[in-house]
Amino acid sequence: MTDPEPELPRLAELDQLAERLLEHAAAELEPARTTLELTGYADGDYELRAFETVSLRSGPDGEDVWERIEIRYNPRLEWIQRCHYCESDRGRFDETVTDLEAYPDPTSIANLDE
């Protein structure tokens, strides 16, 4: 017997987590410049994050560099985290991650209830 196909998380499962993440975001980010993003993957994994672009500047080689602060949920570690980083076309760098709050993965709790 094979394992069932992983499902994308249902929004109802993530509702309380999203509220908690937004509470942290309200304390850390400028509300008018904050973007909330949920990304689901075919393997059942997901990313939930709120972020603000703090600044945009040109790097030494002339490419655009974005400085961002992000409040994100890490389902593998089960932590809400604050992440401050810079990003360019070549990827992220100068990343600093701070754990804010332990939070159980609501999708694994929902799977146990089924």
Backbone bond lengths (Angstrom), bond angles and torsions (degrees), N, CA, C in turn:
res aa  C-N    CA-C-N  psi(-1)  N-CA   C-N-CA  omega(-1)  CA-C   N-CA-C  phi
1 M - - - 1.439 - - 1.530 108.18 -
2 T 1.311 116.45 134.33 1.462 120.71 -179.55 1.522 110.25 -95.10
3 D 1.317 114.34 155.28 1.461 119.61 176.40 1.522 109.28 -68.51
4 P 1.331 117.17 146.85 1.466 118.66 177.77 1.526 110.66 -65.73
5 E 1.333 114.99 154.29 1.461 120.39 177.42 1.521 109.92 -59.80
6 P 1.322 118.51 136.70 1.468 119.41 175.58 1.524 109.71 -64.44
7 E 1.324 115.96 146.66 1.456 121.00 179.90 1.518 109.79 -109.98
8 L 1.311 114.99 153.79 1.455 119.44 171.43 1.518 107.96 -67.83
9 P 1.319 118.38 146.26 1.465 119.63 179.70 1.525 110.72 -65.01
10 R 1.325 115.73 143.17 1.458 120.79 176.27 1.523 108.31 -83.69
11 L 1.325 115.88 143.52 1.464 119.90 -178.53 1.519 111.74 -58.92
12 A 1.321 117.54 -35.34 1.467 120.19 179.68 1.526 110.97 -61.38
13 E 1.329 117.49 -33.82 1.467 121.42 178.64 1.527 111.42 -67.96
14 L 1.316 116.47 -29.50 1.464 121.26 -174.41 1.527 113.32 -97.58
15 D 1.329 117.65 -0.59 1.459 121.87 -173.39 1.529 112.98 -56.62
16 Q 1.323 118.13 -53.29 1.467 120.69 -177.90 1.528 111.66 -67.10
17 L 1.326 116.62 -37.71 1.465 120.20 176.01 1.529 110.11 -62.03
18 A 1.332 117.19 -44.61 1.465 120.67 179.47 1.530 110.85 -61.36
19 E 1.327 117.19 -40.83 1.467 120.30 177.23 1.525 110.95 -60.72
20 R 1.324 116.39 -44.99 1.472 120.52 -178.81 1.532 110.59 -65.68
21 L 1.318 116.35 -42.63 1.457 120.98 178.30 1.532 110.05 -61.16
22 L 1.337 117.21 -41.19 1.463 120.72 179.39 1.526 112.07 -67.96
23 E 1.331 117.69 -31.34 1.465 120.09 175.14 1.533 110.26 -62.63
24 H 1.323 116.28 -43.88 1.472 119.74 176.46 1.528 110.15 -64.97
25 A 1.330 116.76 -41.77 1.465 120.69 -179.33 1.524 111.29 -62.26
26 A 1.332 117.44 -39.27 1.467 120.56 179.86 1.525 111.13 -62.27
27 A 1.322 116.56 -32.17 1.467 120.51 179.69 1.528 112.35 -80.18
28 E 1.317 117.59 -24.57 1.469 121.50 -172.35 1.529 114.70 -107.42
29 L 1.335 117.30 -26.44 1.460 121.09 -170.41 1.526 111.39 -118.84
30 E 1.317 116.15 161.04 1.459 122.84 174.82 1.537 107.62 -79.65
31 P 1.339 118.53 112.20 1.470 120.78 -173.32 1.530 114.38 -54.11
32 A 1.309 118.26 -39.14 1.464 120.47 -177.39 1.531 112.50 -68.87
33 R 1.323 117.12 -17.44 1.472 120.86 -178.15 1.523 112.47 -114.02
34 T 1.323 117.06 16.39 1.463 121.18 -175.55 1.524 111.05 -98.36
35 T 1.316 116.06 136.03 1.459 123.11 176.18 1.521 108.04 -113.97
36 L 1.335 117.09 131.87 1.463 122.43 174.58 1.514 107.29 -102.69
37 E 1.332 116.38 132.07 1.456 120.39 -174.82 1.526 110.10 -137.68
38 L 1.321 116.00 131.97 1.463 122.73 173.17 1.514 107.24 -120.98
39 T 1.324 116.40 124.23 1.456 122.00 178.34 1.517 108.11 -121.51
40 G 1.328 116.99 124.91 1.462 121.96 176.47 1.518 110.02 -108.19
41 Y 1.328 116.17 145.50 1.461 121.64 -178.38 1.526 110.24 -117.20
42 A 1.319 116.65 155.97 1.461 122.30 -176.61 1.523 112.88 -60.13
43 D 1.333 117.73 -25.60 1.467 119.99 -179.30 1.531 112.39 -83.10
44 G 1.350 117.37 4.18 1.459 120.95 179.44 1.514 113.43 94.13
45 D 1.328 117.37 -9.85 1.461 120.97 178.45 1.529 108.72 -75.28
46 Y 1.320 116.38 162.53 1.455 120.63 179.35 1.518 110.37 -153.61
47 E 1.318 115.44 162.25 1.463 123.33 173.64 1.520 107.45 -128.18
48 L 1.312 116.69 133.19 1.459 122.69 174.53 1.516 106.30 -125.77
49 R 1.334 116.67 123.32 1.451 118.97 -176.90 1.526 110.74 -151.72
50 A 1.313 115.22 152.31 1.462 123.51 170.36 1.521 105.30 -122.81
51 F 1.327 117.01 131.96 1.460 118.08 -177.25 1.521 111.30 -141.17
52 E 1.317 113.83 158.61 1.462 122.84 176.98 1.519 107.94 -132.27
53 T 1.320 116.50 133.00 1.458 120.62 172.22 1.517 107.19 -85.54
54 V 1.331 116.06 112.57 1.460 122.11 -175.46 1.522 110.70 -78.85
55 S 1.316 117.21 -42.43 1.464 119.80 -179.32 1.520 110.26 -153.33
56 L 1.313 114.50 160.57 1.458 122.66 175.08 1.521 105.82 -133.11
57 R 1.321 115.69 126.91 1.464 119.51 -179.25 1.530 108.95 -142.61
58 S 1.286 115.97 168.83 1.463 120.99 175.11 1.516 108.77 -93.22
59 G 1.319 115.86 132.68 1.453 121.20 176.96 1.516 110.69 -77.77
60 P 1.349 117.21 175.88 1.466 121.26 -178.21 1.529 113.31 -59.94
61 D 1.335 116.39 -27.65 1.464 119.28 179.91 1.527 112.36 -94.57
62 G 1.347 116.82 8.24 1.455 121.01 175.97 1.517 115.58 91.22
63 E 1.336 117.91 -6.92 1.466 118.42 -179.99 1.528 110.89 -82.56
64 D 1.336 116.39 155.85 1.458 121.68 179.05 1.522 110.56 -70.85
65 V 1.340 115.60 138.87 1.461 122.52 177.27 1.524 107.34 -127.02
66 W 1.337 116.28 122.92 1.451 122.27 177.81 1.516 109.13 -100.38
67 E 1.325 116.46 133.61 1.461 121.20 171.29 1.522 105.96 -101.03
68 R 1.328 116.67 125.98 1.458 120.23 -176.40 1.517 111.20 -131.13
69 I 1.327 113.94 150.02 1.457 122.22 169.68 1.514 105.92 -119.57
70 E 1.305 115.37 133.24 1.463 120.94 -173.62 1.522 109.19 -134.16
71 I 1.316 116.18 137.01 1.454 122.26 168.64 1.518 104.18 -106.59
72 R 1.323 116.81 120.60 1.467 119.82 -173.20 1.516 110.16 -134.83
73 Y 1.326 113.82 160.95 1.457 119.56 174.24 1.510 107.90 -108.83
74 N 1.325 115.82 129.53 1.458 121.50 177.61 1.527 107.46 -105.78
75 P 1.354 118.21 99.68 1.466 119.71 -176.27 1.529 113.73 -65.93
76 R 1.322 118.41 -27.66 1.467 119.82 179.54 1.528 111.06 -69.85
77 L 1.324 116.85 -38.00 1.464 120.88 179.36 1.528 112.56 -93.74
78 E 1.337 116.54 -15.12 1.465 124.02 -177.32 1.530 111.35 58.98
79 W 1.328 114.66 50.51 1.467 121.84 177.70 1.515 109.93 -133.94
80 I 1.348 115.81 141.40 1.458 121.35 164.78 1.525 105.04 -86.60
81 Q 1.328 116.39 129.58 1.463 121.06 -172.71 1.531 111.57 -128.09
82 R 1.329 115.05 152.30 1.463 122.10 170.06 1.521 106.22 -103.65
83 C 1.306 116.03 129.11 1.458 121.00 -178.15 1.530 108.33 -127.18
84 H 1.320 116.72 124.51 1.464 122.73 177.19 1.523 105.89 -114.82
85 Y 1.331 116.65 125.26 1.463 118.95 -175.85 1.519 111.06 -154.06
86 C 1.307 115.04 166.59 1.457 123.19 170.47 1.521 107.05 -111.93
87 E 1.324 115.74 150.23 1.461 120.27 -177.35 1.522 109.36 -143.87
88 S 1.324 115.14 140.58 1.461 121.47 174.90 1.525 107.01 -135.21
89 D 1.313 116.33 -173.28 1.466 119.79 177.52 1.527 111.95 -61.44
90 R 1.326 116.77 -20.69 1.471 120.89 -179.44 1.523 112.97 -89.72
91 G 1.332 118.20 -2.23 1.465 120.62 177.41 1.515 112.79 119.63
92 R 1.334 114.84 -169.29 1.464 122.20 -178.56 1.522 111.16 -87.77
93 F 1.338 114.68 149.67 1.462 120.48 173.23 1.519 108.46 -154.43
94 D 1.313 116.75 170.56 1.477 123.11 -176.84 1.526 111.20 50.66
95 E 1.318 116.32 47.05 1.465 121.01 -175.89 1.529 110.66 -89.53
96 T 1.336 116.25 130.68 1.457 123.11 175.41 1.520 107.74 -124.59
97 V 1.335 117.15 122.63 1.465 122.11 -177.95 1.521 109.12 -115.41
98 T 1.339 115.84 132.37 1.456 122.83 177.77 1.521 108.64 -124.63
99 D 1.331 117.25 127.47 1.462 120.55 176.05 1.522 108.90 -74.60
100 L 1.343 116.88 130.66 1.458 121.58 -179.71 1.522 112.59 -103.27
101 E 1.332 116.45 -41.50 1.462 119.43 -174.50 1.525 110.06 -161.24
102 A 1.330 115.89 133.72 1.462 119.93 172.06 1.526 107.56 -73.23
103 Y 1.341 116.45 138.26 1.463 120.73 -178.72 1.524 107.70 -150.38
104 P 1.336 118.08 120.92 1.469 119.45 -178.68 1.528 111.05 -65.29
105 D 1.314 116.11 144.09 1.463 121.68 -179.36 1.527 109.64 -65.46
106 P 1.338 118.17 114.48 1.461 119.91 -177.22 1.522 113.70 -65.52
107 T 1.338 118.25 -24.30 1.460 118.82 179.18 1.518 111.30 -73.69
108 S 1.334 118.68 -33.87 1.465 119.28 177.77 1.520 110.43 -73.67
109 I 1.334 117.69 -32.39 1.465 120.21 175.53 1.523 109.50 -66.42
110 A 1.338 117.42 -42.38 1.464 121.26 178.83 1.523 110.55 -63.13
111 N 1.335 117.32 -38.24 1.465 120.65 179.17 1.522 111.48 -67.06
112 L 1.326 118.29 -32.36 1.463 121.30 177.36 1.520 111.31 -69.94
113 D 1.342 116.38 -32.72 1.459 121.13 -179.11 1.518 112.41 -72.51
114 E 1.331 118.15 -22.06 1.473 121.11 -176.28 1.503 112.23 -79.84
